[in-house]
């Protein structure tokens, strides 16, 4: 089983911009949600695409299965979505052996910026940079699945 262990935060300021080492454009949409899992399709820079199945559970760990698919298939699947297409730029900021993924949303959610860090275990320690704001892990309103269901 694939497992994702992730913490999510809002940002206190934009000092993180000077620490970015890479960025990529993401478009993603949700195809199905049943209260126990979501099915998502995502394109990265228009050159790669993935179909992802994620469990929906409280806490920071969830089952995750991800499969690369043709970009053309992903674009067709996005037409079958529920709700909005989420558009964002993902900035990568190194954090020792880990990395912060800072999502700067555009489109319907322009102005929203979140930071996520994927951890090797639930109790893994990680540095909290000074630009990190309030933790929103587990707050449904900040999940991409929830953002896809509401207008900005």
N, C-alpha and C positions, 0 to 999 in steps of 0.2 A: 504494500500500500504506500502511495506517496503521502507525505506529510508536510504541511506548511506550518511553521511556527513563526508568527509575525506580530510585531507591535507597531501601532500607528499613532502619529502625533500631528498636531497642528504646529505651525511655526511661529516663533516669537518675532522674527525679523528675517531679512534676506541676506544675512552675512554668509549663508551657505553657498551663495552664487560663486564666490571666490575659490571655493573648494571643489567645484564640479570638474570631473575628469572626462565625462562623456554624457551624451544626451541622445534620446531617440523619440520619435513620434509614435504614439500609440493610438489606435482606434479600436474600440471594443464595444460589443453589444451582448445582451443576454437573450438567450433563446428560450430558456425555460427555467422556472423557479417553482418549487413545490413546498417550501418551508423546511425541507431537509437537505436540499442541494440546489445548486445553480449550474447551468450550462452556459458557458461564455465562449465567444469567438473573438479573436484579437488579431490585428495586423500590426507589424512593427516596421516603421519606415516604408510601408508599402512593398516590402521585399520578402517578408517572412510572415507566416500566419500559424495560429495555434487554436485548437479546440480544447477547452479546459472544463473539467467537472470538479466542483468543490462542494464539500459538505458545509452545512450551515450549522455551526455549533457555538455555544457561548465559550468564551475564553480565547486563548491565543493560538491554539492548535486546531487544525482541521485537515481532513483528508483532501488531497488534491491529485488529480490525474490530468496530465497535459500531453497533447499529441500534435505534432506538426502536421499541417495540412497545406494544400496548394492555396496560394493567395487568391486565385480566382474563386475557389470554393468558399473561402472566408467572406469575400465580398458578396457572393450570392446568399450565403447564410445570414449576413447582416440585414438583408432585406426581409428576413423572416423574424426579426427580433421582436422582443417585447420592450416598449418604451424607446428611449433615446439612444443614440450612439454616443458613447463617452469618448471625448477627444482630450488628449493630454500629452505633454512633453515630460518624459521621465529623465531626470537628471541623476547621475550617479556621483555620490560623494563617499570616498573611502573612509572606513572607520576601523583601522587595524586590519584584522583578518576578515572583517565584515564590510558591508557597504550600505549606506543610506540610499534609498530610492525616493527621490523627491518628485512628486507628481504635481505639475503645474497645469491645471485644467484650463481648457479653452471652450469655445462653443457655449452651450447653455450654462455651464458652471465656471465661466471665466472669473478669475479672481481667487478661486479656491486653490490652496496649496497644502499638500499633506506630505509627511515624511514617514516612510516605513522602513523597518529593519527586519530582515529575516534571520532568525536565530537557530543555532544548532540544537538547542534544548530549551524547554520552558524556563529553566532557572539560570540560563546563560547570562553572565554579566556583560554589559556594554556601556561604553562612554556616552554620556548625554551632552552633546555640544551646546554651547551657550545660545544658539539660534533655535533650539528645540523648545516648543511651547507645550501646551496641555496635551496629555495623552487622551486619545479617543478610541483606543483598542476596545472592541466590543460594543461601541456605540453604532447601532445599525444605520443611523443617518449618514455616517461617513463611509459606509461601504459603497463600492462602485455599483453593486447591484441595486442599492436603494437610490443612488444618484441617477441611475438610468431610468427610474420610474417617475422622476419629478422634473419639472421645468425649473431651470436655474434659479 
